[in-house]
Amino acid sequence: VVEKLPGGVEIRSYDAYVVAEATMKGTPMRQSMGPGFGACAGYIFGGKNRVRGVSLKKTSRSMSMTAPVRMETSERATKVSFVMSANETVRSLPVPTDSSMALRQIKPHMVPT
């Protein structure tokens, strides 16, 4: 907690972290939640990823379920993402094989809660 404001609001500081993110284009938020969550789950459970540097074999890696699950929505797309473990980087994580999935680095930031 960086600062406490009136009314119980706190300003919190967050370090940089990586998310595995599914983008559902042109689909309303309510209809995107299930497929987006499923794509993220497929990635972390190893069914839809490929370990970097392995060219001849299809080798995947499973990871632990993480929290929180994030959701962003705009006019063009809904994004569902899982926060990856703090010890992971974009380069250390397996490559997503689902075309709706991407890895993204989130910069350090502050958020009111």
PAZAPA-4460 file (N, C-alpha, C; in steps of 0.05 Angstrom, whole numbers, plus 32768, in hexadecimal, padded with zeros to 4 digits):
% residues 113
    n_x    n_y    n_z   ca_x   ca_y   ca_z    c_x    c_y    c_z   seq   type   mol
   8011   7FE8   8000   8000   8000   8000   8012   8019   8000     1      V     A
   800E   8029   7FEC   801E   8042   7FE9   8011   8058   7FF9     2      V     A
   7FF6   805A   7FF8   7FE8   8070   8005   7FCC   8067   800C     3      E     A
   7FC2   8070   8023   7FA6   806B   802B   7F96   8085   8027     4      K     A
   7F80   8084   8019   7F6F   809B   8014   7F56   8099   8024     5      L     A
   7F47   80B0   8026   7F2E   80AF   8035   7F1B   809B   8028     6      P     A
   7F09   8090   8038   7EF5   807D   802E   7EFF   8061   802B     7      G     A
   7F17   805B   8036   7F22   8040   8035   7F30   8039   801B     8      G     A
   7F34   804C   800A   7F42   8047   7FF1   7F60   8046   7FF6     9      V     A
   7F6D   8032   7FEA   7F8A   8030   7FEC   7F96   8031   7FD1    10      E     A
   7FAD   803E   7FCF   7FBD   803E   7FB6   7FD2   8029   7FBA    11      I     A
   7FD3   8015   7FA8   7FE6   7FFF   7FA9   7FF9   8000   7F92    12      R     A
   8012   7FF9   7F97   8027   7FF8   7F83   802B   7FDB   7F7B    13      S     A
   802D   7FD5   7F61   8032   7FBA   7F57   804B   7FBA   7F46    14      Y     A
   805C   7FA6   7F4B   8073   7FA2   7F3A   806B   7F98   7F1E    15      D     A
   807D   7F97   7F0C   8078   7F8C   7EF1   8072   7F6E   7EF4    16      A     A
   8061   7F64   7EE2   805A   7F48   7EE1   8052   7F40   7EC4    17      Y     A
   8050   7F26   7EBF   8049   7F1C   7EA5   802D   7F0F   7EA6    18      V     A
   801E   7F13   7E91   8004   7F06   7E8F   8003   7EF5   7E75    19      V     A
   7FF5   7EDF   7E77   7FED   7ECF   7E5F   7FD1   7ED8   7E59    20      A     A
   7FCD   7EE3   7E41   7FB5   7EF2   7E3B   7FA7   7EE7   7E22    21      E     A
   7F8D   7EE2   7E24   7F7C   7EDA   7E0D   7F6C   7EF2   7E04    22      A     A
   7F6D   7EF8   7DEA   7F5E   7F0E   7DDE   7F47   7F03   7DCE    23      T     A
   7F2F   7F0B   7DD5   7F17   7F02   7DC7   7F0C   7F1B   7DB8    24      M     A
   7F11   7F1C   7D9E   7F0A   7F34   7D8E   7EED   7F33   7D86    25      K     A
   7EE0   7F4A   7D88   7EC5   7F4D   7D7E   7EB0   7F3C   7D8D    26      G     A
   7EB6   7F34   7DA5   7EA3   7F24   7DB5   7E9C   7F33   7DCE    27      T     A
   7E82   7F35   7DD5   7E7B   7F42   7DEE   7E88   7F35   7E06    28      P     A
   7E8C   7F45   7E1B   7E9A   7F3C   7E33   7E8E   7F22   7E3E    29      M     A
   7E74   7F21   7E41   7E68   7F09   7E4D   7E6E   7EF0   7E3D    30      R     A
   7E6E   7EF2   7E22   7E73   7EDB   7E11   7E91   7ED5   7E0F    31      Q     A
   7EA2   7EE7   7E17   7EBF   7EE3   7E15   7ECB   7ED6   7E2E    32      S     A
   7EBD   7ED8   7E45   7EC9   7ECE   7E5E   7ED0   7EB1   7E5D    33      M     A
   7EBE   7EA0   7E54   7EC3   7E83   7E53   7ED9   7E7B   7E40    34      G     A
   7ED7   7E83   7E27   7EED   7E7D   7E14   7F08   7E89   7E1C    35      P     A
   7F07   7EA1   7E27   7F20   7EAE   7E2F   7F2D   7E9F   7E46    36      G     A
   7F1D   7E98   7E5A   7F27   7E89   7E71   7F31   7E6E   7E67    37      F     A
   7F22   7E61   7E55   7F2B   7E47   7E4B   7F45   7E48   7E3C    38      G     A
   7F49   7E5D   7E2C   7F63   7E60   7E1E   7F7A   7E64   7E31    39      A     A
   7F76   7E74   7E46   7F8A   7E79   7E5A   7F90   7E5F   7E6A    40      C     A
   7F7B   7E50   7E71   7F7F   7E37   7E7F   7F8E   7E23   7E6E    41      A     A
   7F87   7E21   7E54   7F94   7E10   7E41   7FB2   7E16   7E40    42      G     A
   7FB9   7E30   7E41   7FD5   7E38   7E41   7FE3   7E2E   7E5A    43      Y     A
   7FD9   7E35   7E72   7FE8   7E2F   7E8A   7FE8   7E11   7E90    44      I     A
   7FD4   7E02   7E88   7FD4   7DE5   7E8D   7FE4   7DD5   7E79    45      F     A
   7FF0   7DE3   7E65   8003   7DD6   7E53   7FF9   7DCC   7E39    46      G     A
   7FDF   7DCE   7E35   7FD3   7DC4   7E1C   7FD7   7DD7   7E04    47      G     A
   7FDC   7DF0   7E0A   7FDE   7E04   7DF4   7FF7   7E15   7DF7    48      K     A
   800E   7E08   7DFB   8027   7E17   7DFC   803E   7E06   7DF2    49      N     A
   8054   7E12   7DEB   806C   7E04   7DE1   8084   7E10   7DEF    50      R     A
   8095   7DFF   7DFB   80AD   7E09   7E08   80C0   7E15   7DF4    51      V     A
   80CB   7E2C   7DFA   80DE   7E39   7DE8   80F6   7E28   7DE3    52      R     A
   8101   7E29   7DCA   8119   7E1C   7DC3   8116   7DFF   7DBC    53      G     A
   80FE   7DF4   7DBD   80FA   7DD8   7DB6   80ED   7DD8   7D9A    54      V     A
   80FC   7DD1   7D86   80F3   7DD4   7D6A   80E7   7DBB   7D5E    55      S     A
   80F1   7DA3   7D65   80E7   7D8B   7D58   80D0   7D7E   7D66    56      L     A
   80CF   7D80   7D80   80BA   7D73   7D90   80A6   7D88   7D99    57      K     A
   808E   7D80   7D9C   807A   7D91   7DA8   807B   7D8D   7DC6    58      K     A
   808A   7D9E   7DD4   808D   7D9B   7DF1   807F   7DB2   7DFE    59      T     A
   806F   7DAC   7E12   8060   7DC1   7E20   8067   7DC0   7E3E    60      S     A
   805E   7DD4   7E4C   8063   7DD5   7E69   804A   7DDF   7E77    61      R     A
   8043   7DD2   7E8D   802C   7DDC   7E9C   8036   7DEE   7EB3    62      S     A
   8025   7E00   7EBB   802B   7E13   7ED1   8015   7E13   7EE5    63      M     A
   801A   7E1D   7EFD   8006   7E1F   7F12   7FF1   7E33   7F0B    64      S     A
   7FD9   7E2F   7F13   7FC3   7E43   7F11   7FCB   7E5C   7F20    65      M     A
   7FC6   7E72   7F16   7FCE   7E8C   7F22   7FB6   7E9D   7F28    66      T     A
   7FBA   7EB1   7F38   7FA5   7EC5   7F3D   7FB2   7EE0   7F3D    67      A     A
   7FA5   7EF5   7F36   7F89   7EF5   7F2E   7F86   7EEF   7F10    68      P     A
   7F6D   7EEA   7F09   7F65   7EE9   7EED   7F5C   7F06   7EE6    69      V     A
   7F67   7F11   7ED1   7F61   7F2D   7EC9   7F4F   7F2D   7EB1    70      R     A
   7F40   7F43   7EAF   7F2E   7F46   7E97   7F2E   7F63   7E8F    71      M     A
   7F31   7F68   7E75   7F30   7F83   7E6A   7F1C   7F82   7E53    72      E     A
   7F0D   7F97   7E50   7EFA   7F97   7E3A   7EFB   7FB2   7E2C    73      T     A
   7EF8   7FB2   7E11   7EF6   7FCA   7E02   7EE2   7FC6   7DEC    74      S     A
   7EDE   7FD9   7DDA   7ECB   7FD6   7DC4   7ED3   7FC0   7DB1    75      E     A
   7EEE   7FBC   7DAF   7EF8   7FA9   7D9B   7EFD   7F8D   7DA5    76      R     A
   7F03   7F8A   7DBF   7F0A   7F6F   7DC9   7F07   7F6D   7DE7    77      A     A
   7F06   7F55   7DF0   7F07   7F4F   7E0D   7F20   7F3E   7E11    78      T     A
   7F2F   7F45   7E26   7F48   7F37   7E2C   7F45   7F2A   7E48    79      K     A
   7F4B   7F10   7E49   7F4B   7F01   7E62   7F68   7EF9   7E66    80      V     A
   7F73   7EFD   7E7E   7F8F   7EF6   7E82   7F94   7EEB   7E9E    81      S     A
   7FA8   7ED9   7E9F   7FB1   7ECD   7EB9   7FCC   7EDA   7EBF    82      F     A
   7FD0   7EE2   7ED8   7FEA   7EED   7EE0   7FFC   7ED5   7EE5    83      V     A
   8014   7ED6   7ED9   8027   7EC1   7EDB   8037   7EC3   7EF5    84      M     A
   8044   7EAE   7EFE   8054   7EAD   7F16   8069   7EC3   7F15    85      S     A
   8070   7ECE   7F2C   8083   7EE5   7F2D   809E   7EDE   7F22    86      A     A
   80A6   7EC4   7F23   80C1   7EBD   7F1A   80C2   7EB9   7EFB    87      N     A
   80AB   7EBC   7EED   80AB   7EB8   7ED0   80AF   7ED3   7EC1    88      E     A
   80BA   7ED0   7EA9   80BD   7EE7   7E97   80B0   7EDF   7E7D    89      T     A
   80AD   7EF2   7E6B   80A2   7EEC   7E50   80B4   7ED8   7E42    90      V     A
   80CE   7EDA   7E46   80E1   7EC8   7E39   80E3   7EAC   7E46    91      R     A
   80DC   7EAA   7E60   80DE   7E90   7E6E   80C5   7E7F   7E6A    92      S     A
   80AF   7E8C   7E63   8096   7E7E   7E5F   8094   7E70   7E44    93      L     A
   8085   7E5A   7E43   8081   7E4D   7E29   8071   7E5F   7E15    94      P     A
   8075   7E5A   7DFC   8067   7E6A   7DE7   804A   7E60   7DE5    95      V     A
   8036   7E72   7DE5   801A   7E69   7DE1   8017   7E5E   7DC5    96      P     A
   8008   7E48   7DC2   8002   7E3E   7DA7   7FE6   7E44   7D9E    97      T     A
   7FD5   7E4F   7DAF   7FBA   7E58   7DA9   7FBD   7E75   7D9E    98      D     A
   7FB2   7E7A   7D86   7FB5   7E94   7D79   7FA8   7EAB   7D88    99      S     A
   7F96   7EA4   7D9B   7F89   7EBA   7DAB   7F9A   7EC2   7DC3   100      S     A
   7FAF   7EB2   7DC8   7FC0   7EB7   7DE0   7FD9   7EC6   7DDA   101      M     A
   7FE2   7ED6   7DEE   7FFB   7EE4   7DED   8006   7EE8   7E09   102      A     A
   8020   7EEB   7E0B   802C   7EF2   7E25   8031   7F10   7E24   103      L     A
   802D   7F1D   7E3B   8030   7F3A   7E3C   803C   7F43   7E57   104      R     A
   8050   7F54   7E55   805C   7F60   7E6D   804C   7F78   7E76   105      Q     A
   8043   7F78   7E8F   8035   7F8F   7E9B   804A   7F9F   7EAA   106      I     A
   804B   7FB9   7EA5   805E   7FCB   7EB2   8056   7FD0   7ECF   107      K     A
   806A   7FD8   7EE0   8063   7FDF   7EFB   804E   7FF5   7EFB   108      P     A
   803B   7FF4   7F0E   8025   8008   7F0E   8019   800B   7F2A   109      H     A
   8009   8020   7F2D   7FFA   8024   7F46   7FDC   8022   7F40   110      M     A
   7FCD   8018   7F53   7FB0   8014   7F4F   7FA2   801B   7F69   111      V     A
   7F8B   802A   7F67   7F7B   802F   7F7F   7F69   8016   7F84   112      P     A
   7F67   800E   7F9D   7F56   7FF7   7FA4   7F43   7FFE   7FBA   113      T     A
***
